[in-house]
Amino acid sequence: MTRLSRLIRIFTPSVADEANTNAQNLTVKEVVARLDPELFHVTMISSRNPDPRIAQRKNTILLPYYKHGNALHLLLRVIAARPDIYFFPRYGPLDRAFLSARKYVSRNTALITYVVMMMNEETSDGLVGRLIMEADRVYANSTFVSGTVYAKFGLRPDPVYDGVDPRFFFPPSADKRTSSRTVVLYAGSFQARKRVELVVEQAARRPDAEFRLAGQGLTEPGCRLLAKQLGCANVVFLGHLTPAQLGEQMREADVFLFPSMLEGHPQVLIQATGCGLPSVAMSVYRPHGLCP
């Protein structure tokens, strides 16, 4: 194999922290962990305790994340470094600033956009559309998402599917029964499109089952209040879980309930599958592009 004369320099506005379980950050961490350090120099963000695989990786810079001023701080680092690739923009102020500055100071930096959500009138507006249309290459996390990008923007990204980390998501090795009643698990962020309140409503209808909710977010207080109003003593709020903890919960559960209405190729569904856990999810999207 012929070695390049110099390293390919990549910047990604993603977080390397081991405890960060955001699906997009998980994807980037897996990509970076697999990149040959003799070919690729990577710069990303870390606030505390980075993934050991990335912390030990040669030719890797982890930029600190502060309470304030991160967009400017990181943009100046990008401008100074002039990377070859700006990978996986996250639709935030840094990405907006990069697009504005790109034509002046970073013309040789290729923009690679990875689309992880179906495109419609709501999701494709503004910065999202710019990051797709101005990208040098666009990828999608499923054939379904690729089709929605094509329908909206007239370009068809190559699909690159997310996977699961077998260190944490694997089937139970023995009888997993830990509860005398059926255990229903939800995992994901608490936000409007995830419709976590429907899980609480199902708990009110099935007091014979235990409903465990893993995650945090804006709608969590409302879900807790709803559980109290409905008298749901069978709802357990687990809070934020590490991948290892989530894998354990999935191996203990009997069914995974995921009522989200707006997704692309949800990692939690393939994580549940990796743990041998059957899932109930909405049919408003086709994660594997297999349905007509």
N, C-alpha and C positions, 0 to 999 in steps of 0.2 A: 504494500500500500504506500502510495506516495504522500509524504507529509506536506502540508501547506507551508509556504515560506513564513507566514505569520499566523497568529491566532485570529480566529473570527471573534469579534467582540460583540457581545449581546447585552443589552439592557432590558430588564423587564420590571414594570411597576408592581411586582407581586411580592408577597411576604414569605420569607423562608422559615418563619417560626414553626417549631414542631407542633405546638398546641393549636395552631390556626387550622381549622377544619373546613374553612370555606372551600367549596368545590373547585373554584377556579384556582385558588392557591395550591390546593392539592395537586391539580393537574400540572401546574408549572413546576412544583417541587419534584414531581416524578420525572418531568422532562429534563430538568437541570441535573438531577442525580444520575441520569443516564448519558449525558453528553460527555464525550471524551475530553478530559481536561487538557490534553495535549493539543487539541484542535480548537476548543472553544473557551474563551474567557467570558465569564458571566458576572454581571453586576445586578443585584437585587436588594430588597429591603429586609431588615430584621430589627425588631424591637427588643426581643429577648429569646434566649434559648433556641437557636436555629436547629433545624433538622440536622442530626449528626452527619448524615451523608453529605450535606451541603457545607456544613461547617468544616469538614475535613477535606473538602474538595480543593485541589490545586486550582490556581488561576480563577479564584472567586472572590469578589468583593461584596460585603454585606454593609449596606448603608444604614445608618441609624434612622429611626423614625421618631420625630419629636411631637410634642403636643400641638405646636403651632408652626406654620410656615413651611410645611413639607413640600407643597407644590413648587415653590420657588427654589427651595434648597435642592430638591431632586432635579429640577429642570436645569439648574446651573451645572450640576454634576454631569447631566446628559450632554449638555452643550460642550462642556470642557472635554469630555471623553470622546465625543463624536463616535458612538458605536456603529458597527456595521448593520446591526439589526435592533429595532425596537420591537420587542416581542410581547404579544398578548396584552394590548391596552385594556384598561379596566373602566373606561367611561367616566373618569373623574377629572378634577381640575388639572392635574398634571398632564393627562392625555390631551386635554383641550389646549393647554399651553404649548405642548410639544407640537401639535398640528400648526399652531400659529407661528411658532418659531422655526419650524422645519424648513420652510422655503428660503429662509435667510441664512441659517447657520448649520443645518443638518441635512443638506440635500443628498448626501451620499448614504444616509441612514435609511435602510429599507424598513418599511412598516409591515409587520405580519400580524394580521387580525384573526383571532380565533373566536367564532360565534358560537355561543353555548345556549342560546334561547331562540325559540321560534320568532320570526319577524312578522309583525302586523302593524297596524296603524299606531298602536300604543308604544311598542318596543323599538320601532325603527326610526323614530323621530330624532332630530337634532344630532348630537355628537355621535350616537351609534351609527347613523347613516354616513356621516363623514368618515368615520374610522373604517367603514366597509368600502366606500367609494374611493377613498384616497390611499388605501392600502396597496402595497406592491403584490402581496399574496394574501388570499383569504381562505381560511379553512373553517369547517363546521364540525360540531361534535356528533352529527348523525346525518344520514341521508335525508331525513325529514326536515331538519333545520336547514340543510343545504337547499332543499326545494323551496322553503319559505323565503330564503334570501334571493333565490332566482326570481320568484314571483314578485318580489318587492323591488329589486334592484337590477334585474336582468343579467346577473352573473351567478354562476353556479360554483360554489366553493367545493374543493375536494373534502370528503368526509374523513375525519380522523377521530375514531371513537376513544372515549376515555375508558380506562380500565379500573381495576380495584387492586389495592395493596394486599397481597396474600399474607403479609406479616400479621395483619389484623383481621381480615375478612376471609374466613374459612369455615367449613361445616363443623358442627360439634362432633367430637370424637366418641362420645358415649351418650347415654340417656341424659337429655338436657332438662328433664323435668325438675324445676325448682319451685314451682307454685302449684297449689291445688286447684287453681282456676286458670282459664284461658288468659294469656298475656298478649295484649295488642300494643304494638310499638309504633310511635311516630318519631321521625328524626328529621330535622331541618330547621331553618330559621323560622322565627315567628314574624310573618309579614302577611299583608292582606291577601296576596295572590296564593299563598300556601293554604289558606282557609283552615287553620288549625282548630278554629272553633267548632268545625264539623266533627272533629275527633271527640271533643268534649260532649257534644250533643249525642254522639253514639254511645259514649260512656253512660249518659243518663238513661239510655234505652236498654243498656246491658249491664245492670249492676252485678251480674254474676261473673263478669270479666274484669280484669285489671288493665287499665290503660296507662301506658308510660309515655311521656312526652319529653323528648330530648331536644334541647336547643334553647336559643334565646332570641329576643327581638322585640320590635315595637308592639306587637299585638299580645305579648305574653301577659301583661296586667289584665287585659280584657278577658283573656282565656281563663285566668285564675278567678276573676270575678264571676264569670259565667259558671265555672265549676262549682263555686260556692252557692250561687243562686239556684242551681239545679240540684244541689245536695249530693254532688258526686264525690263520695268518699273513696271511690275506686280509681281516681285520677292521681297520678304521681308525676310531678314536674321534676325532671332529672337535671335540668340546667345544661350547661355546656359539657360535652363529653370529649375526651381525646379519642382518636381513632381506635386505640386498643379497648377503651371502655365501651365505645359504640359497638365494636365487634362482639364483645361479651354480651351486651344487651340483645343484639340480634340473634345470638345463639340461644339465649334464654327464652325469647319470645316465640309465640305460636303463629302470629300473623303480623305483617307490616302494613299499616294503613297510611296512605299518602294521597290526600285529597287535593293537591295543588292543581290549579287550572292553567298554569302558564309555565311550561318547561320546554326543554329541548331533549336532552338525554340525561335524566337525573342520576347523579352518581349514587344517591342513597338506594335507588332501586337495584342497581347492579351490585352494590355492597350487600344488600339483603339477599340477593340471589347467590352471591359468593358464600354466604353463611347458611345456605339451604333454607332460607326463610321465605315462605310464600307471601306475595304482596297483593294488595288491593289498591288500584290506582285508577285515575280518571282516564277515559278513552279519548280525550280531546287532543292528544298528541300521540305520535307513533315513534317511540324512542329508537327502535331498530330499523325503521323504514320498511317493515315487512308487510304492513297492512295496506290494502288497496285504498 
